[in-house]
Amino acid sequence: MEWPWIVILLVLGIGVFLMMRRVGASDPLPDAPNRLVIDARSPSEFVSGHIPGAQNVPYDDVARMAKLIGDKDRAVIVYCLSGSRSGVAVRKLRQMGFTAIANGGGVYGLARNLGVTLVR
C-alpha cells in the first residue's frame, strides 16, 4: 500500500527538479567585445523590459537570427522569459553551424548575472 505513494513522490520530485533546471539553466556566457545579445521573445514582451543593447528577434525566426549574427564564430547570447524558447533557437542555430551560441536562460536571471538593469 505504501509503494504507490513512493512512486508518486518520486515522479513529482523529478518533475520539480527538471523544471527548476530548465528555468534556471543557462550556458556559460561568452564575454567578447563584439558579443551579440538576442531577445527571443515577442516584440510586446521585449518592450516590457529587455537587456540593454539586445536585439529582438522572436525565437521562431531563426533565419533572421542567423543573418543578424553573420559570423558563425561570433559570441552570442540568446534569452527569453524562462530559457525555453531561447533553447529552441540555440539548438537550431547550433545545427546551422554556429559555434559560440549560449542560452542565457530567462531575462531576469540573465540581467542579474550580467549585473544590468532592464531597459523599459
Secondary structure, 3 states (H helix, E strand, C coil): CCHHHHHHHHHHHHHHHHHHHHHHCCCCCCCCCCCEEEECCCHHHHHCCECCCCEECCCCCHHHHHHHHCCCCCCEEEEECCCHHHHHHHHHHHHCCCCCEEEEEEHHHHHHHHCCCCEC
